[in-house]
Amino acid sequence: MGEIYKIDSVFKKITKKLRIPDFNIYKIWEEVTGEIISKVSTPSYLEEGVLNVTVKDPIWINQLNLLKDEIIFKINETCGKEVVKDIKYKTGKVKISREKPVDSNYVNLDEIELKEDDLMFIESAVDVIRDEVLKEKFRSFFINALKRKLLDEKKEEE
């Protein structure tokens, strides 16, 4: 039997090597939750890993509580690290931007190409994970995080 690796050690190894930055949850809320949910909810603030979200009405709070684990996973996957550990919902007024900006910040991550060295590094890091489904989740997670990092660096150069 080979060595057993803790998932957090794989995570730390990759994020440290690739220097994956923090991401702004407020900017990714619609991407993570979808258009419908983002119209009835908005992040209020993040404190000590708890994301507080204002929701239009209690019916939506019930629905969002059912989706809580999935939303947390998607936020953390998009950010490239564990940013959100829990979500607390409260009823309140939701400010909705009905119009999309002319210069949309949307970028299809599939259009961003990574260097072969980076892909090989990610592959060698996740190779220690035995569960194939989990391995694929981590591979996807780190590839997307690195693509976002490269996108941010490109924007800074412009």
N, CA and C atoms as an extended XYZ file, in Angstrom:
474
Properties=species:S:1:pos:R:3:atomname:S:1:resname:S:1:resid:I:1 pbc="F F F"
N         0.838       -1.185        0.000 N   MET     1
C         0.000        0.000        0.000 CA  MET     1
C         0.879        1.242        0.000 C   MET     1
N         0.588        2.205       -0.846 N   GLY     2
C         1.390        3.425       -0.949 CA  GLY     2
C         1.120        4.393        0.182 C   GLY     2
N         1.770        5.536        0.107 N   GLU     3
C         1.571        6.566        1.118 CA  GLU     3
C         0.165        7.147        1.022 C   GLU     3
N        -0.372        7.537        2.166 N   ILE     4
C        -1.675        8.182        2.198 CA  ILE     4
C        -1.435        9.679        2.362 C   ILE     4
N        -2.017       10.471        1.482 N   TYR     5
C        -1.847       11.912        1.505 CA  TYR     5
C        -3.125       12.569        1.997 C   TYR     5
N        -2.984       13.581        2.812 N   LYS     6
C        -4.139       14.355        3.235 CA  LYS     6
C        -4.509       15.305        2.106 C   LYS     6
N        -5.804       15.462        1.879 N   ILE     7
C        -6.284       16.331        0.813 CA  ILE     7
C        -5.775       17.755        1.015 C   ILE     7
N        -5.750       18.224        2.265 N   ASP     8
C        -5.303       19.597        2.489 CA  ASP     8
C        -3.842       19.791        2.113 C   ASP     8
N        -3.024       18.748        2.228 N   SER     9
C        -1.625       18.895        1.829 CA  SER     9
C        -1.499       19.012        0.310 C   SER     9
N        -2.344       18.282       -0.423 N   VAL    10
C        -2.364       18.411       -1.892 CA  VAL    10
C        -2.818       19.820       -2.262 C   VAL    10
N        -3.875       20.284       -1.613 N   PHE    11
C        -4.427       21.611       -1.867 CA  PHE    11
C        -3.370       22.689       -1.605 C   PHE    11
N        -2.716       22.632       -0.447 N   LYS    12
C        -1.709       23.633       -0.089 CA  LYS    12
C        -0.521       23.606       -1.046 C   LYS    12
N        -0.106       22.419       -1.444 N   LYS    13
C         1.029       22.279       -2.364 CA  LYS    13
C         0.748       22.984       -3.689 C   LYS    13
N        -0.423       22.757       -4.231 N   ILE    14
C        -0.750       23.343       -5.530 CA  ILE    14
C        -0.967       24.849       -5.427 C   ILE    14
N        -1.738       25.291       -4.434 N   THR    15
C        -2.002       26.728       -4.335 CA  THR    15
C        -0.731       27.516       -4.040 C   THR    15
N         0.169       26.944       -3.264 N   LYS    16
C         1.434       27.631       -2.967 CA  LYS    16
C         2.292       27.712       -4.229 C   LYS    16
N         2.431       26.615       -4.944 N   LYS    17
C         3.268       26.575       -6.150 CA  LYS    17
C         2.731       27.508       -7.232 C   LYS    17
N         1.426       27.510       -7.428 N   LEU    18
C         0.832       28.305       -8.503 CA  LEU    18
C         0.469       29.713       -8.052 C   LEU    18
N         0.645       30.005       -6.761 N   ARG    19
C         0.345       31.321       -6.186 CA  ARG    19
C        -1.040       31.804       -6.604 C   ARG    19
N        -2.052       31.013       -6.294 N   ILE    20
C        -3.428       31.334       -6.657 CA  ILE    20
C        -3.969       32.370       -5.681 C   ILE    20
N        -4.452       33.501       -6.179 N   PRO    21
C        -4.891       34.603       -5.302 CA  PRO    21
C        -6.317       34.450       -4.792 C   PRO    21
N        -6.688       35.367       -3.885 N   ASP    22
C        -8.069       35.450       -3.419 CA  ASP    22
C        -8.927       36.001       -4.555 C   ASP    22
N       -10.195       35.676       -4.525 N   PHE    23
C       -11.116       36.221       -5.509 CA  PHE    23
C       -12.262       36.902       -4.792 C   PHE    23
N       -12.866       37.860       -5.434 N   ASN    24
C       -13.958       38.614       -4.850 CA  ASN    24
C       -15.270       37.864       -5.064 C   ASN    24
N       -15.855       37.379       -3.973 N   ILE    25
C       -17.098       36.607       -4.044 CA  ILE    25
C       -18.222       37.422       -4.656 C   ILE    25
N       -18.226       38.717       -4.389 N   TYR    26
C       -19.291       39.568       -4.906 CA  TYR    26
C       -19.279       39.612       -6.424 C   TYR    26
N       -18.093       39.537       -7.009 N   LYS    27
C       -17.990       39.571       -8.471 CA  LYS    27
C       -18.389       38.250       -9.109 C   LYS    27
N       -18.315       37.158       -8.360 N   ILE    28
C       -18.607       35.845       -8.952 CA  ILE    28
C       -19.975       35.290       -8.560 C   ILE    28
N       -20.730       36.055       -7.775 N   TRP    29
C       -22.007       35.552       -7.253 CA  TRP    29
C       -22.931       35.051       -8.360 C   TRP    29
N       -23.140       35.842       -9.412 N   GLU    30
C       -24.043       35.411      -10.487 CA  GLU    30
C       -23.495       34.188      -11.211 C   GLU    30
N       -22.199       34.161      -11.438 N   GLU    31
C       -21.585       33.017      -12.108 CA  GLU    31
C       -21.813       31.729      -11.295 C   GLU    31
N       -21.688       31.847       -9.999 N   VAL    32
C       -21.808       30.690       -9.114 CA  VAL    32
C       -23.261       30.261       -8.931 C   VAL    32
N       -24.163       31.220       -8.741 N   THR    33
C       -25.546       30.883       -8.402 CA  THR    33
C       -26.482       30.844       -9.600 C   THR    33
N       -26.099       31.494      -10.679 N   GLY    34
C       -26.975       31.560      -11.842 CA  GLY    34
C       -27.794       32.841      -11.840 C   GLY    34
N       -28.362       33.148      -12.966 N   GLU    35
C       -29.073       34.416      -13.150 CA  GLU    35
C       -30.303       34.546      -12.253 C   GLU    35
N       -31.077       33.479      -12.139 N   ILE    36
C       -32.327       33.555      -11.364 CA  ILE    36
C       -32.038       33.803       -9.884 C   ILE    36
N       -31.162       33.006       -9.302 N   ILE    37
C       -30.856       33.161       -7.877 CA  ILE    37
C       -30.181       34.494       -7.605 C   ILE    37
N       -29.313       34.945       -8.505 N   SER    38
C       -28.631       36.223       -8.278 CA  SER    38
C       -29.584       37.415       -8.353 C   SER    38
N       -30.751       37.228       -8.951 N   LYS    39
C       -31.748       38.302       -8.995 CA  LYS    39
C       -32.555       38.409       -7.700 C   LYS    39
N       -32.553       37.335       -6.899 N   VAL    40
C       -33.321       37.348       -5.654 CA  VAL    40
C       -32.428       37.325       -4.415 C   VAL    40
N       -31.109       37.382       -4.631 N   SER    41
C       -30.177       37.334       -3.508 CA  SER    41
C       -28.890       38.070       -3.850 C   SER    41
N       -28.217       38.519       -2.811 N   THR    42
C       -26.928       39.179       -3.006 CA  THR    42
C       -26.071       38.991       -1.761 C   THR    42
N       -24.767       38.757       -1.938 N   PRO    43
C       -23.906       38.638       -0.767 CA  PRO    43
C       -23.848       39.975       -0.028 C   PRO    43
N       -23.955       39.936        1.301 N   SER    44
C       -23.877       41.153        2.092 CA  SER    44
C       -22.459       41.377        2.587 C   SER    44
N       -21.886       40.350        3.218 N   TYR    45
C       -20.504       40.443        3.685 CA  TYR    45
C       -19.998       39.046        4.032 C   TYR    45
N       -18.667       38.939        4.086 N   LEU    46
C       -17.995       37.694        4.435 CA  LEU    46
C       -17.192       37.956        5.694 C   LEU    46
N       -17.438       37.135        6.727 N   GLU    47
C       -16.728       37.319        7.991 CA  GLU    47
C       -16.360       35.953        8.567 C   GLU    47
N       -15.061       35.748        8.750 N   GLU    48
C       -14.537       34.512        9.328 CA  GLU    48
C       -15.098       33.267        8.652 C   GLU    48
N       -15.142       33.287        7.329 N   GLY    49
C       -15.587       32.132        6.564 CA  GLY    49
C       -17.092       31.979        6.424 C   GLY    49
N       -17.853       32.898        7.019 N   VAL    50
C       -19.313       32.832        6.912 CA  VAL    50
C       -19.778       33.926        5.961 C   VAL    50
N       -20.405       33.515        4.869 N   LEU    51
C       -20.939       34.449        3.897 CA  LEU    51
C       -22.388       34.768        4.275 C   LEU    51
N       -22.657       36.030        4.513 N   ASN    52
C       -24.015       36.475        4.834 CA  ASN    52
C       -24.659       36.990        3.561 C   ASN    52
N       -25.825       36.449        3.269 N   VAL    53
C       -26.504       36.745        2.008 CA  VAL    53
C       -27.898       37.294        2.296 C   VAL    53
N       -28.237       38.404        1.644 N   THR    54
C       -29.574       38.974        1.745 CA  THR    54
C       -30.431       38.365        0.641 C   THR    54
N       -31.636       37.934        1.023 N   VAL    55
C       -32.532       37.235        0.100 CA  VAL    55
C       -33.879       37.950        0.081 C   VAL    55
N       -34.490       37.999       -1.082 N   LYS    56
C       -35.737       38.731       -1.309 CA  LYS    56
C       -36.881       38.301       -0.392 C   LYS    56
N       -37.103       36.996       -0.223 N   ASP    57
C       -38.192       36.544        0.638 CA  ASP    57
C       -37.888       35.180        1.240 C   ASP    57
N       -38.640       34.803        2.290 N   PRO    58
C       -38.365       33.550        3.004 CA  PRO    58
C       -38.483       32.289        2.154 C   PRO    58
N       -39.313       32.316        1.142 N   ILE    59
C       -39.445       31.144        0.272 CA  ILE    59
C       -38.111       30.843       -0.405 C   ILE    59
N       -37.424       31.894       -0.854 N   TRP    60
C       -36.122       31.707       -1.476 CA  TRP    60
C       -35.069       31.262       -0.461 C   TRP    60
N       -35.207       31.703        0.773 N   ILE    61
C       -34.263       31.251        1.810 CA  ILE    61
C       -34.354       29.732        1.963 C   ILE    61
N       -35.565       29.207        1.969 N   ASN    62
C       -35.729       27.745        2.047 CA  ASN    62
C       -35.039       27.053        0.875 C   ASN    62
N       -35.239       27.575       -0.315 N   GLN    63
C       -34.626       26.985       -1.511 CA  GLN    63
C       -33.104       27.066       -1.436 C   GLN    63
N       -32.596       28.228       -1.038 N   LEU    64
C       -31.143       28.410       -0.964 CA  LEU    64
C       -30.507       27.547        0.120 C   LEU    64
N       -31.233       27.303        1.192 N   ASN    65
C       -30.710       26.393        2.220 CA  ASN    65
C       -30.524       24.989        1.663 C   ASN    65
N       -31.394       24.574        0.754 N   LEU    66
C       -31.240       23.270        0.113 CA  LEU    66
C       -30.019       23.233       -0.806 C   LEU    66
N       -29.649       24.380       -1.349 N   LEU    67
C       -28.523       24.472       -2.277 CA  LEU    67
C       -27.226       24.931       -1.605 C   LEU    67
N       -27.258       25.133       -0.312 N   LYS    68
C       -26.134       25.732        0.413 CA  LYS    68
C       -24.803       25.016        0.152 C   LYS    68
N       -24.768       23.704        0.315 N   ASP    69
C       -23.510       22.969        0.131 CA  ASP    69
C       -22.974       23.120       -1.293 C   ASP    69
N       -23.872       23.080       -2.263 N   GLU    70
C       -23.458       23.231       -3.664 CA  GLU    70
C       -22.912       24.635       -3.925 C   GLU    70
N       -23.558       25.650       -3.375 N   ILE    71
C       -23.097       27.033       -3.561 CA  ILE    71
C       -21.738       27.228       -2.906 C   ILE    71
N       -21.567       26.706       -1.694 N   ILE    72
C       -20.271       26.811       -1.011 CA  ILE    72
C       -19.189       26.138       -1.844 C   ILE    72
N       -19.474       24.940       -2.340 N   PHE    73
C       -18.500       24.220       -3.159 CA  PHE    73
C       -18.127       25.024       -4.405 C   PHE    73
N       -19.132       25.571       -5.094 N   LYS    74
C       -18.868       26.325       -6.324 CA  LYS    74
C       -18.061       27.595       -6.055 C   LYS    74
N       -18.375       28.293       -4.960 N   ILE    75
C       -17.615       29.500       -4.615 CA  ILE    75
C       -16.167       29.130       -4.361 C   ILE    75
N       -15.952       28.114       -3.543 N   ASN    76
C       -14.592       27.716       -3.207 CA  ASN    76
C       -13.846       27.180       -4.423 C   ASN    76
N       -14.541       26.464       -5.280 N   GLU    77
C       -13.926       25.954       -6.503 CA  GLU    77
C       -13.508       27.117       -7.399 C   GLU    77
N       -14.393       28.090       -7.540 N   THR    78
C       -14.109       29.249       -8.380 CA  THR    78
C       -12.972       30.082       -7.805 C   THR    78
N       -12.924       30.206       -6.486 N   CYS    79
C       -11.885       31.005       -5.824 CA  CYS    79
C       -10.550       30.288       -5.766 C   CYS    79
N       -10.562       29.000       -5.901 N   GLY    80
C        -9.308       28.263       -5.860 CA  GLY    80
C        -8.853       27.911       -4.462 C   GLY    80
N        -9.682       28.176       -3.481 N   LYS    81
C        -9.366       27.797       -2.103 CA  LYS    81
C       -10.626       27.919       -1.266 C   LYS    81
N       -10.540       27.409       -0.028 N   GLU    82
C       -11.701       27.490        0.850 CA  GLU    82
C       -11.808       28.899        1.401 C   GLU    82
N       -12.788       29.626        0.893 N   VAL    83
C       -13.068       30.988        1.327 CA  VAL    83
C       -14.320       30.988        2.202 C   VAL    83
N       -15.287       30.186        1.805 N   VAL    84
C       -16.574       30.142        2.499 CA  VAL    84
C       -16.738       28.773        3.157 C   VAL    84
N       -17.032       28.799        4.458 N   LYS    85
C       -17.281       27.562        5.198 CA  LYS    85
C       -18.772       27.369        5.456 C   LYS    85
N       -19.507       28.474        5.502 N   ASP    86
C       -20.943       28.412        5.764 CA  ASP    86
C       -21.610       29.629        5.132 C   ASP    86
N       -22.912       29.533        4.932 N   ILE    87
C       -23.697       30.664        4.421 CA  ILE    87
C       -24.877       30.872        5.348 C   ILE    87
N       -25.111       32.117        5.726 N   LYS    88
C       -26.272       32.497        6.529 CA  LYS    88
C       -27.145       33.400        5.658 C   LYS    88
N       -28.422       33.088        5.606 N   TYR    89
C       -29.359       33.863        4.796 CA  TYR    89
C       -30.257       34.706        5.697 C   TYR    89
N       -30.595       35.915        5.212 N   LYS    90
C       -31.562       36.762        5.916 CA  LYS    90
C       -32.426       37.455        4.873 C   LYS    90
N       -33.638       37.756        5.257 N   THR    91
C       -34.563       38.439        4.360 CA  THR    91
C       -34.262       39.928        4.370 C   THR    91
N       -34.315       40.541        3.204 N   GLY    92
C       -34.074       41.967        3.105 CA  GLY    92
C       -34.237       42.439        1.672 C   GLY    92
N       -33.961       43.717        1.471 N   LYS    93
C       -34.066       44.297        0.135 CA  LYS    93
C       -32.827       43.932       -0.680 C   LYS    93
N       -33.069       43.399       -1.857 N   VAL    94
C       -31.989       42.980       -2.745 CA  VAL    94
C       -31.878       43.989       -3.875 C   VAL    94
N       -30.695       44.567       -4.008 N   LYS    95
C       -30.456       45.489       -5.119 CA  LYS    95
C       -30.084       44.661       -6.333 C   LYS    95
N       -30.876       44.840       -7.375 N   ILE    96
C       -30.677       44.055       -8.587 CA  ILE    96
C       -30.305       44.971       -9.733 C   ILE    96
N       -29.203       44.649      -10.368 N   SER    97
C       -28.815       45.371      -11.565 CA  SER    97
C       -29.477       44.670      -12.744 C   SER    97
N       -30.504       45.293      -13.305 N   ARG    98
C       -31.266       44.673      -14.396 CA  ARG    98
C       -30.491       44.661      -15.712 C   ARG    98
N       -29.580       45.584      -15.850 N   GLU    99
C       -28.838       45.667      -17.107 CA  GLU    99
C       -27.441       45.120      -16.924 C   GLU    99
N       -27.007       44.363      -17.904 N   LYS   100
C       -25.633       43.889      -17.909 CA  LYS   100
C       -24.766       45.022      -18.438 C   LYS   100
N       -23.574       45.191      -17.897 N   PRO   101
C       -22.698       46.230      -18.408 CA  PRO   101
C       -22.323       45.975      -19.860 C   PRO   101
N       -22.081       47.058      -20.578 N   VAL   102
C       -21.705       46.926      -21.991 CA  VAL   102
C       -20.431       46.111      -22.106 C   VAL   102
N       -19.452       46.402      -21.257 N   ASP   103
C       -18.198       45.673      -21.256 CA  ASP   103
C       -18.292       44.572      -20.205 C   ASP   103
N       -18.881       43.458      -20.574 N   SER   104
C       -19.078       42.376      -19.619 CA  SER   104
C       -17.748       41.751      -19.239 C   SER   104
N       -17.594       41.390      -17.972 N   ASN   105
C       -16.368       40.767      -17.492 CA  ASN   105
C       -16.369       39.258      -17.709 C   ASN   105
N       -17.429       38.748      -18.339 N   TYR   106
C       -17.520       37.306      -18.535 CA  TYR   106
C       -16.434       36.823      -19.488 C   TYR   106
N       -15.764       35.777      -19.075 N   VAL   107
C       -14.755       35.145      -19.911 CA  VAL   107
C       -14.971       33.643      -19.831 C   VAL   107
N       -14.966       32.991      -20.965 N   ASN   108
C       -15.070       31.544      -21.004 CA  ASN   108
C       -13.699       30.971      -20.653 C   ASN   108
N       -13.587       30.340      -19.488 N   LEU   109
C       -12.295       29.812      -19.036 CA  LEU   109
C       -11.750       28.738      -19.968 C   LEU   109
N       -12.626       28.087      -20.726 N   ASP   110
C       -12.161       27.067      -21.667 CA  ASP   110
C       -11.285       27.666      -22.772 C   ASP   110
N       -11.393       28.969      -22.983 N   GLU   111
C       -10.597       29.626      -24.023 CA  GLU   111
C        -9.176       29.953      -23.563 C   GLU   111
N        -8.907       29.824      -22.273 N   ILE   112
C        -7.583       30.132      -21.735 CA  ILE   112
C        -6.749       28.863      -21.729 C   ILE   112
N        -5.573       28.934      -22.327 N   GLU   113
C        -4.689       27.772      -22.392 CA  GLU   113
C        -3.620       27.863      -21.316 C   GLU   113
N        -3.339       26.723      -20.698 N   LEU   114
C        -2.313       26.650      -19.667 CA  LEU   114
C        -1.032       26.057      -20.243 C   LEU   114
N         0.082       26.374      -19.606 N   LYS   115
C         1.367       25.809      -20.016 CA  LYS   115
C         1.391       24.327      -19.656 C   LYS   115
N         2.098       23.588      -20.468 N   GLU   116
C         2.216       22.151      -20.245 CA  GLU   116
C         2.835       21.853      -18.880 C   GLU   116
N         3.816       22.674      -18.458 N   ASP   117
C         4.453       22.486      -17.145 CA  ASP   117
C         3.443       22.593      -16.011 C   ASP   117
N         2.551       23.590      -16.096 N   ASP   118
C         1.544       23.760      -15.056 CA  ASP   118
C         0.571       22.584      -15.030 C   ASP   118
N         0.157       22.128      -16.203 N   LEU   119
C        -0.748       20.982      -16.265 CA  LEU   119
C        -0.085       19.726      -15.706 C   LEU   119
N         1.184       19.552      -16.014 N   MET   120
C         1.915       18.390      -15.500 CA  MET   120
C         2.060       18.474      -13.982 C   MET   120
N         2.299       19.682      -13.468 N   PHE   121
C         2.419       19.851      -12.023 CA  PHE   121
C         1.099       19.514      -11.333 C   PHE   121
N        -0.005       20.036      -11.859 N   ILE   122
C        -1.319       19.740      -11.280 CA  ILE   122
C        -1.583       18.236      -11.335 C   ILE   122
N        -1.276       17.633      -12.466 N   GLU   123
C        -1.514       16.194      -12.616 CA  GLU   123
C        -0.696       15.388      -11.620 C   GLU   123
N         0.566       15.748      -11.422 N   SER   124
C         1.396       15.004      -10.462 CA  SER   124
C         0.898       15.204       -9.029 C   SER   124
N         0.372       16.388       -8.737 N   ALA   125
C        -0.129       16.654       -7.386 CA  ALA   125
C        -1.413       15.880       -7.092 C   ALA   125
N        -2.323       15.807       -8.054 N   VAL   126
C        -3.586       15.105       -7.814 CA  VAL   126
C        -3.464       13.603       -8.022 C   VAL   126
N        -2.347       13.170       -8.582 N   ASP   127
C        -2.143       11.752       -8.856 CA  ASP   127
C        -2.153       10.907       -7.578 C   ASP   127
N        -1.869       11.524       -6.436 N   VAL   128
C        -1.847       10.788       -5.166 CA  VAL   128
C        -3.252       10.504       -4.634 C   VAL   128
N        -4.267       11.111       -5.235 N   ILE   129
C        -5.650       10.898       -4.794 CA  ILE   129
C        -6.179        9.639       -5.474 C   ILE   129
N        -6.604        8.695       -4.683 N   ARG   130
C        -7.040        7.402       -5.231 CA  ARG   130
C        -8.449        7.432       -5.814 C   ARG   130
N        -9.345        8.147       -5.177 N   ASP   131
C       -10.724        8.223       -5.633 CA  ASP   131
C       -10.774        9.030       -6.931 C   ASP   131
N       -11.183        8.397       -8.017 N   GLU   132
C       -11.157        9.029       -9.340 CA  GLU   132
C       -12.081       10.239       -9.445 C   GLU   132
N       -13.248       10.163       -8.811 N   VAL   133
C       -14.187       11.286       -8.857 CA  VAL   133
C       -13.587       12.485       -8.122 C   VAL   133
N       -13.056       12.237       -6.947 N   LEU   134
C       -12.425       13.300       -6.166 CA  LEU   134
C       -11.203       13.858       -6.890 C   LEU   134
N       -10.428       12.988       -7.494 N   LYS   135
C        -9.246       13.417       -8.245 CA  LYS   135
C        -9.647       14.369       -9.372 C   LYS   135
N       -10.703       14.027      -10.091 N   GLU   136
C       -11.166       14.873      -11.198 CA  GLU   136
C       -11.681       16.212      -10.687 C   GLU   136
N       -12.383       16.212       -9.547 N   LYS   137
C       -12.862       17.467       -8.954 CA  LYS   137
C       -11.688       18.377       -8.617 C   LYS   137
N       -10.656       17.828       -7.984 N   PHE   138
C        -9.489       18.627       -7.634 CA  PHE   138
C        -8.756       19.109       -8.881 C   PHE   138
N        -8.614       18.251       -9.874 N   ARG   139
C        -7.945       18.636      -11.118 CA  ARG   139
C        -8.672       19.833      -11.746 C   ARG   139
N        -9.986       19.729      -11.857 N   SER   140
C       -10.798       20.797      -12.433 CA  SER   140
C       -10.698       22.071      -11.604 C   SER   140
N       -10.771       21.903      -10.298 N   PHE   141
C       -10.679       23.024       -9.361 CA  PHE   141
C        -9.388       23.817       -9.574 C   PHE   141
N        -8.245       23.128       -9.609 N   PHE   142
C        -6.964       23.810       -9.732 CA  PHE   142
C        -6.723       24.365      -11.135 C   PHE   142
N        -7.202       23.693      -12.146 N   ILE   143
C        -7.078       24.218      -13.507 CA  ILE   143
C        -7.854       25.520      -13.636 C   ILE   143
N        -9.098       25.550      -13.133 N   ASN   144
C        -9.903       26.777      -13.207 CA  ASN   144
C        -9.299       27.900      -12.376 C   ASN   144
N        -8.775       27.571      -11.209 N   ALA   145
C        -8.151       28.594      -10.356 CA  ALA   145
C        -6.931       29.200      -11.045 C   ALA   145
N        -6.131       28.373      -11.681 N   LEU   146
C        -4.954       28.879      -12.377 CA  LEU   146
C        -5.362       29.724      -13.590 C   LEU   146
N        -6.383       29.318      -14.293 N   LYS   147
C        -6.861       30.102      -15.433 CA  LYS   147
C        -7.336       31.477      -14.973 C   LYS   147
N        -8.038       31.534      -13.839 N   ARG   148
C        -8.477       32.826      -13.296 CA  ARG   148
C        -7.292       33.693      -12.909 C   ARG   148
N        -6.272       33.085      -12.343 N   LYS   149
C        -5.066       33.819      -11.963 CA  LYS   149
C        -4.423       34.427      -13.214 C   LYS   149
N        -4.289       33.637      -14.257 N   LEU   150
C        -3.699       34.132      -15.503 CA  LEU   150
C        -4.545       35.249      -16.107 C   LEU   150
N        -5.849       35.108      -16.033 N   LEU   151
C        -6.754       36.131      -16.534 CA  LEU   151
C        -6.560       37.437      -15.769 C   LEU   151
N        -6.461       37.355      -14.437 N   ASP   152
C        -6.239       38.554      -13.612 CA  ASP   152
C        -4.903       39.217      -13.954 C   ASP   152
N        -3.863       38.401      -14.145 N   GLU   153
C        -2.552       38.953      -14.508 CA  GLU   153
C        -2.601       39.652      -15.852 C   GLU   153
N        -3.333       39.086      -16.783 N   LYS   154
C        -3.469       39.687      -18.116 CA  LYS   154
C        -4.178       41.026      -18.025 C   LYS   154
N        -5.221       41.114      -17.184 N   LYS   155
C        -5.960       42.368      -17.002 CA  LYS   155
C        -5.076       43.435      -16.381 C   LYS   155
N        -4.204       43.032      -15.454 N   GLU   156
C        -3.300       43.990      -14.808 CA  GLU   156
C        -2.302       44.580      -15.801 C   GLU   156
N        -1.906       43.785      -16.788 N   GLU   157
C        -0.951       44.251      -17.802 CA  GLU   157
C        -1.580       45.264      -18.750 C   GLU   157
N        -2.887       45.171      -18.944 N   GLU   158
C        -3.573       46.047      -19.927 CA  GLU   158
C        -3.743       47.445      -19.429 C   GLU   158
